[in-house]
Amino acid sequence: MDITGFGTLLLLLITSIFIYMTWNKMYKKRNLPPGPTPLPLIGNLLQLKLGEMAGSLMKLWDQYGPVYTLYFGSRPVVCICGYQAVKEALVDHAEEFGIRGRVPTIDKFTQGYGFAFANGECWKEMRSFSLKTLRDFGLGKKSTEVKIQEEAQNLVMEIKKISGLQVDPSKIILEAVSNVVCSFIFGNSLDYKDERFLKLRTFSEETFYLMTSTWGQLEDVLPELMKYIPGPHKKIYDVSEELIGYIQDRVSLNQKSLDPDNPRDFIDCFLIKMEQEKQNPKSQFTIRNLLITVHNLLLGGMDTVPTTLKHALLILVTYPEIQAKLQTEIDKVIGRDRLPLLSDRSKMPYTEAVINEVQRFADIGPLNITHSVSKDTQFRGYTIPKGIDVYPLLCTVHRDPSQFSTPYKFNPNHFLDENGGFKKNDAMMAFSAGKRKCPGEGLALIQLFVFLTTILQNFTLTSETKFTDDDIAPKLTGFLNHPISFQLSFIAR
């Protein structure tokens, strides 16, 4: 090596040591939770297996305990693990931890509008309005149950056309659930067979796929760098804009035929509210907030329930003894001659336990959506500075051995008492907890119960493939956990 090369190497070494020492001193001075030592520029990127983000973070939980610090580039983030610590943050200190953190993959599109990724007055008003309007249009009312029953019966008719064949159930499940969600947002006039609507149903799935991919996770870790690098992560914005284009067309149709005295759907109600607030210069009721709020509702409702149902079908075809026990309870309480009713749930502890265990075991949102703190917060002896991103890891709650006797195995007994009755467990946090708990929880639970019981009331699930415990185990890859691709047969009972 010549003198120039040696000098360059020496300079790099000295610079790295200086940066490390400075960083380490700042790290300790701030009283952040412990964690792996970050490297200059890339932070703790080497400790993360991109494409398997949740799994990587769970390994660090084993190493550093329930609260630890990582660096995404030069940016510190705090991970909170296990039921007790996550509950302490999201429930016991709900005000401090109730801020939405950064989600670079989607923030570039939402830009602080809507309710899912927003903060402040925008979040408060959009969330409050959305919950009230959905309730007014049936959420929690008998009409909701009737609509879901109708779609469940349509699903049964579609399954009968393919009864006995080995099929991938994804498409028919997605269509049925999407129709329920869209009936609240767009009203009953929507043509579900319209080509653009058929494409619409794939947008949310593609968005979650891109956010969970290695490229999407790399953007969340190193957003400043990734905005200059081409790749599939750039497509999230384009897919979201396509969805917004569809929503904009629907808004335009509603504007042309709006009757303020007779709102037909969520969009009508928002347009009426916009008119009422047009003299308020600080009003949050704007076209952009309407578009992003509907986008948030669709994104949250069109993929999570179908994904949970797909996990359920895969699990039940793998464990026929659990499927048979469910069908026995369905036959006893409901029979085969009437539709399942929401009121049946209280008489069906085993079914309720299985649904809860599917949600826990499948862990479809393992990372939770990023939180932040509203002020400098003392937490378990450490200081979490205002504005820092916080990951309350739901995957660690659902795999907490202090709460679940067999955390890595599917076991409905986690939700049954010694007498076979349903036993609620607060450590089942599929919808998160605290101020940012998913507003669609009620609708999702009704759909899961009605769709699953209706399917098993009419069909037995079989497959030519013998699935293993490894096949059904969630892969804990990142933002959303999809099951493996699989095929099964629906055999008429």
Order of alpha helices (4+ residues) and beta strands (2+ residues): alpha-alpha-beta-beta-alpha-beta-alpha-alpha-alpha-alpha-alpha-alpha-alpha-alpha-alpha-alpha-alpha-alpha-alpha-beta-beta-beta-beta-alpha-alpha-beta-alpha-beta
